[in-house]
Amino acid sequence: MLKYILIASAAAFSLRHGWVINANPVAQKLYEVYQPIARTSVNAPVGIAVDLVYGLVMAGLFVVLYESLPARPAG
């Protein structure tokens, strides 16, 4: 079980940080195609604002549609 956890953790860490996927020469060659349209920077405040708005919209839809959702109440 410990072996499984260590392998899964190493795989998740390497995929999360992208060095296995992005650092190999084949990936670098493939990414050259996207260079003209790739973003060079990210506007974090706008991204956070958009995520908050989408979250509030989804929460509002859930509140409005809650009664019509097909599920039995717990209890």
C-alpha positions as CSV (number, residue, x, y, z in Angstrom):
1,M,0.0,0.0,0.0
2,L,2.8,2.4,0.8
3,K,4.4,1.7,-2.6
4,Y,1.1,2.6,-4.3
5,I,0.8,5.8,-2.3
6,L,4.4,6.9,-3.1
7,I,4.0,6.2,-6.8
8,A,0.6,8.0,-7.0
9,S,2.0,10.9,-5.0
10,A,5.0,11.2,-7.3
11,A,2.9,11.0,-10.4
12,A,0.4,13.6,-9.1
13,F,3.3,16.0,-8.1
14,S,5.0,15.7,-11.4
15,L,1.8,16.2,-13.4
16,R,0.7,19.1,-11.2
17,H,4.0,20.9,-11.6
18,G,4.2,20.1,-15.3
19,W,7.9,19.3,-15.6
20,V,7.3,15.8,-16.9
21,I,4.9,17.0,-19.6
22,N,6.3,20.5,-20.5
23,A,10.0,19.9,-20.1
24,N,10.5,17.0,-22.5
25,P,11.8,17.8,-26.1
26,V,8.8,16.4,-27.8
27,A,6.4,18.6,-25.9
28,Q,8.6,21.7,-26.6
29,K,8.5,20.9,-30.3
30,L,4.7,20.5,-30.3
31,Y,4.2,23.7,-28.2
32,E,6.0,25.8,-30.9
33,V,2.9,25.5,-33.1
34,Y,0.9,27.5,-30.4
35,Q,3.5,30.2,-29.8
36,P,1.7,32.8,-32.0
37,I,-1.6,32.5,-30.0
38,A,-0.3,31.6,-26.6
39,R,-0.7,34.0,-23.7
40,T,2.5,35.5,-22.3
41,S,0.9,36.8,-19.1
42,V,-2.2,36.3,-17.0
43,N,-4.4,38.9,-15.5
44,A,-5.1,37.4,-12.1
45,P,-7.5,40.0,-10.6
46,V,-9.8,39.7,-13.7
47,G,-9.6,35.9,-13.5
48,I,-10.6,35.8,-9.8
49,A,-13.4,38.2,-10.5
50,V,-14.8,36.1,-13.3
51,D,-14.5,33.0,-11.1
52,L,-16.4,34.7,-8.3
53,V,-19.2,35.9,-10.7
54,Y,-19.6,32.4,-12.2
55,G,-19.7,30.9,-8.7
56,L,-22.4,33.3,-7.6
57,V,-24.4,32.7,-10.7
58,M,-24.2,28.9,-10.3
59,A,-25.1,29.2,-6.6
60,G,-28.1,31.5,-7.5
61,L,-29.3,29.0,-10.1
62,F,-29.0,26.2,-7.6
63,V,-31.1,28.1,-5.1
64,V,-33.8,28.9,-7.7
65,L,-33.9,25.3,-9.1
66,Y,-33.4,23.4,-5.9
67,E,-37.1,22.4,-5.5
68,S,-37.3,21.0,-9.0
69,L,-34.1,18.8,-8.7
70,P,-34.8,15.1,-8.9
71,A,-33.7,13.8,-5.6
72,R,-35.1,12.5,-2.3
73,P,-34.5,14.7,0.7
74,A,-32.1,13.2,3.2
75,G,-33.6,11.9,6.4
